[in-house]
Every structure is written in C-alpha cells, then in structure tokens.
Amino acid sequence: MKSTTAESLVNSIDSAILQINNFSHANDREKSFLALYLVVYVSGIYEEAIETIINDKVAKLGENYLSNYMQNNLAERFRNPDIANILRLLGAFDKGWKDAVKSLPDKNKKALDNIVLYKNSLAHGTAINLTLGDAIQYYKDSRIIIETIDATIL
C-alpha cells in the first residue's frame, strides 16, 4: 500500500487474527465472542484506514488549511464503512475513485457489508450467529477494498 499508516493499520488486523488463533482451546461460545471482537475491530480499522488515505492525499496538495479541515471533519462525518457509505464518500471527491471500488466483485463488497452489519447488530443488542471462520473470511474478502482505495487515491 502507498499509505504506510493505512498499511500498518490493516496489518494490525492480521496480527489480531494470529493472536486470536492462539486461543486454540477456546470453546464455541468463546470463539463466537472472538468473532464479534474481530468484526468490531476490522470495521474500526477500515474506517481509520480510509480516513488516513484521504488525509494523506489532501496533505500531498500542500495546503495546510485543507488538511486541517479534512482532519477535523472527516472523522466526524464518516462512520460505518459499509460499501454504500464508502461509495458516497469517494464519489463526493471523485467519480473515478467511486467507480474503482464500485467495480470490485460483489463477493468483496458483501464481505465488507457483513462486517459492518455484524458490528452494528452487536452494538444494538441484536442476536448474532457469527463464526470465527466467517469473520476471518469476511476480512480476507474485504481487504481488497481498502487496498483498491489506497491504490486509486494515492
């Protein structure tokens, strides 16, 4: 990835998965809790990575007032990084950015939407049936979205 900060953030998910996999003696209920932790963590990291990539682009313009504005406002306005919110955000900057993500396979976009759906379901007390294997697969399938955003914008 071109944004080293965003790359470090996304790589922290891989580290978290390695640590989670060390819980080899966890029972099914404990693995379910680890799966829920993972979708919350991935969603937050993706949100932060997207903001970082956009802020990196704005910083390259060399206009401090734009950078200050973006850093102070983007984090407040961009929440729940599902595909619709990402497309809306990217489209507000550049149609090409939006189209690059929109053209990705549905499998990848659905994986991202599932991450955010499960995170929101947990936050609102909805019963969730999520396996650790599914949570990890959603991450693996959705990571290309962040990589595409990075490659397209930077």
C-alpha angles and dihedrals in degrees: 000000000000094000105070091193093053090045091052091049093051092044088056086068090059089051091050090051091051089051092047090051088058087070088081094150094052115126123231094268092051091047088052090055090049089051090053091048089051096053091048091048095046092048092051093046092049091051091051093044093052091048090048093051092050092045090050089054092049091047089055088062087068096224108130094194091057092047091049092049094049095046091049097045111027095068090052095049103040116070135147101028097218118148095263093053092045092050091048092050096045093044090055087063105033135349090219091058090052093046093051091060095036090057093058117109117279089238090066095045092047090052090055092047090051091053092053093041093054092044091052092044090054092047091052097045098251117154110256132199104194127148124212089238091055093048092051092047092050088055093048092048095046100044091085089068092063091043090051092049090051094047093045099046101036 
